[in-house]
Amino acid sequence: MFSQFIVWYLFLSGTAAGAFLGAAAISLVEGNEPLLKGHVHSLNPSSFGFMVAAAGYVLSGVFLIADLGNPARILQVVANPFQSLMSEGAWLVALSAALAAITAALAVVGRLNYGIALALEIVGSILSVGVLVYAGVLLSSMRTVDFWDTPLLIALFAISGLTCGIAVISVVGFVLGGSYRREHGLGLARCASALVEVLVLVAFLSSRYMISEAGRDSCMALFTGNLAGYFWGGVIAVGLVAPMAAAWVQRMTGQRGLVLAAAGCTLIGGYLLRYCIVECVVLSPLAFGGLFE
């Protein structure tokens, strides 16, 4: 039903939103120092987090444009922001990208008062929450698809985007050589988010397995079907178990390099989660007909 361009669009926009929220949280905890001082030497994970968010939003837009393909369709989406959920999402991502880019630029060269810095982060965070929610709303709004028709899908994509965003911030913090306190805090946040993601994923799949025959068949495509390798090996083992195991080993041994391994596994799992959710859909004959009414 959706191309791989859309899967990348959903993954990148969700990760960008999670990165902005993570960067804003760090900046607020540290008193908005990057935005207030504003020079290259003051760059820290929050400053780079805003940059990563802006880049992620822009790149997700590129994949959306690639999916639309036809210039007429692109123009229709741009010119009619309230025509469809796809159009609304495109505008939401575009606005989020613009604000993230402004925030990132001011983190490098700007000298703002606390009020303006706080306003940028609050507005950007609100937009980012909208982007996190949007991916699940887009799919769950298709009432004829039993597997997607649940608020749990919205929650699953939102928490996954947040987990991926924190993973990106963790990588930046590692590269910049951040403090142990900050690195430890990011690790705890990533593990806590991953644990919540596991619980939501279990609840989501349990509800879909019991909702209908089509929902059960979709789940079986993940459990034992053609997507089982991606689901068990990619989403579960690589995306959820490996990062938490790496975090535990790091805590025991002090090997900071495991931060990169954990973050990389989280991002791989985040993409494969969306791939599996999009690809595993099995339509009942009634739903299949309803799509074309």
N, C-alpha and C positions, 0 to 999 in steps of 0.2 A: 504493500500500500504506500510505502514511503521509500524513497531512494536512499542510498548510502550518504548522499550529500546532506540529507535531512538529519540522519543520525549524527554526523559530525557537527552540524549546526546546533543540535540540541546539546551535545556534549560540550562543545566549546563555549557556548553561551552560558550554560550552567556552571562550568568551571570558572569562567570569568566573573560571574556574579558571586560565587563563593570566595574568589580571591579578593574582590572588592570588599566584601563584608569582613573577611579576615584582616585585611589591611586597615580598614577603618577601626576595627576593634583594637588592634595594636596601637594605632595612632592615638586613639582616645585614651588608652591606658597610659601612654607615654606623654600625655599632655599636648598632643598635636605638634610636637617639636619639629618634625620634618616640614610641615606646612608653614609653621611660624618662622623658622630660621631660613629655610629655602636656599640652600646652596649645595653644590654637587657633593661636597665632603660630608654633608649631613645625611646622605642617602642611607636608608636602612630597609629592612624587609617591608615595612609599611609603604615607603615610597615606591619601591620596585613592585610591590603588590598592586598598587594603582596602575602602574605601567603595564603589568601583565594582564590586568583586567581589561584595560583599553585595547591591548593587542588581541586578546581573546575575543572580545566583542566584535572587533573589525573582521577578524578571520572567520568568525561564525557567519557574519554577513556575506562574506565571499562565497561560502558554501551554500547559503540560501540563494544567492544570485545564480550560482551554478545550477542549482536544482530548478529554479524557475526557467532558466535558459532563454526563453523567448523574450525579446526586449519589450514586447507589448504586455506580457504578464508582469514583468518587472515594473513597468510604468504604472500598471493598474494597482499594484501593491503600494507603490509610493504615493500615488495620487489619491488613494482611497483608504486612509488609515483605519477606518472603522467598518470596512466592508466585510471582513472575515477575521477569524482568530489568527490566521497566518499574517494578515496585514497588521493587525494590532501588535502581534509579537515582533514583527520586523521593526515597527516604529519604536517599540519599547527597547529593543536591543540597540537601535540607532541612538536613542536619547541616552541610554546608559553608557554607550561608547563615548559619546561626546562629553558627558560629565566626568567619566573616568579619565579621559584624556586631559581635560582641564585641570582636574585634581592632580594628576601625575605631573603636568607641566609646572604647576605652582609649587609642587613639592620640591622641584629642582631649582626654580628661579624666583618664585614668588616670595613676598614678605607680607603675610596676611595677619589681621588681628584674629583673636581666638574665635569670635563670633562667626566670621566668614568661613573660617576653616571648619568649624562645627557644622555650619549650614550645608556646606558642600558634602560633608561626610553623611549627614542625615538624609539629604535628598538622594545622594547616590546609593545609600543603603536601602532606601525605600524602593528605588527603581530596581536594584539588584534582587531584592526579595520578590518583586514582580516577575523578574526573569526566571528565578528559581522555580516559582510556581507555574509559570507559563507552559513549560514543557509538558508537565503532567496534565494541565488543563487542555492543551491542544489534543492530546490523545484521548483523554477521558471524555471529551465532549462528543466523541463519536459513539453515540448510544447504541448503535447497531453492532458494536464490537464488544462482546461480553467481557473479554479479557482486560480491556482498558477501562471499562465503565465503573470506576470506583475512585473515591477521593484518596484511597491509599496509594494510587499511582502518583498522584500529585505530591504526596508526602515523600514517597520513595525517591522521585527524581530531585526533589528539593534537598533532602538530606544528602543524597549522593553528590549533588553539585557543591554543597558546602564542604563535604569531605574532600573532594578533589581540589577545591579552592585552597583549603588549609594545607593540602599536600604541596601545592605550588609555592605557597608562602614558606613552607618548611624548607624547600629546596633553596629558595632565595636566602633564607636565614643561614643555611649551612654554607652557601657560597660566600656570603659576606662575613662569615665568622661571628655570628651574633652571640649574645651572652648565654650562659648555660640556663639562666632562669627563663629567658624567652624561648629558647629551644626546647626546654623541658615542658613549658606551657603549651607550645604548639603540638608537641608529641601527645600530651594528654588530651588536648582538644581533638586531635585527629583520631585517636583511639576511641574517645567517647562518641564522636560522630559516627565512626564505623560501627560501634556496638548498636547505636540507635538504628543505623541503616540495616543491620542484620535483623533486628526485631521487626522493622517495618516490612522488610522483604519477606520474612516468614508469614506475617499477617496478610500481606498482599497475595502471595501465592496460595495460601490456605483458602482465602476467600474466593479466589478465582477457580480453584479446583472444585469447589462445591457449588459454584454459581450456575453452571450449566454444562452440557456435554461439550460444547465448543470451548468453554473455559478450561475444562479438564483436559481436552486434547491439546490445548495450547501449553498447559503446564507439562504434559507428558513429552511434548517436543523439547522442552528444556531438561526434563529429568532423565529420559531414556532415548529421545529421538535424535534428529540430526543436529540439534544445537546443544546436546548434552556436554560435549567436550568444551565448548565455549562457556557454558554455564558453570559446570563443576570445576573445570580447570582454570578458566579465566576469571569469571565473576567471583566464585567462592574461594578457590585456593589462592589465586594470585591477587585478586582485588581486595579480599577481606581477611583471610587467614594470614597470609604472608606479611602484610604490613603490621598486624598486631604482634605476630611472632618476632618480627624484626625489632619492633619497639621494645619488647620484653628483653631480647638478647642485648640490645643496646644499653638498656638500663642495668643489666647484669655485668656487662663487659666494658662499657664506656666507649665502644667503637662508634664514633660519630658518623662514619661513612655509611652506616646502616640507614641513616636518615634518607639518603638518596635512593637506596633500594626500596625502602618502604613507600616513599612518595611515588616512585616510578610504578610500583605494583598497584598502588591506589588509582593512579591515572589510567593504567591499562584496564583495570577492573571497571572503572567508571564508564569508559567507552563501551566495553563489552556488555555491560548491563543494559545500556540503551540499545545496542545492537540486538541483543537477545529479546528484549521486550518488544521491539518493533518487528523482528523477523518471525517470532514464534506464533503469531496470531493465526488461529484456525477459525474460519467463519462457518457458521451454520448456514444451511440453504436459505433460511428465512432472512438472516442478516445479510447474506451475500446479495440477495435480491433487493433488500432495502437500501443498499448503498447506491443503487442506480435508479431509485424512484425519483 
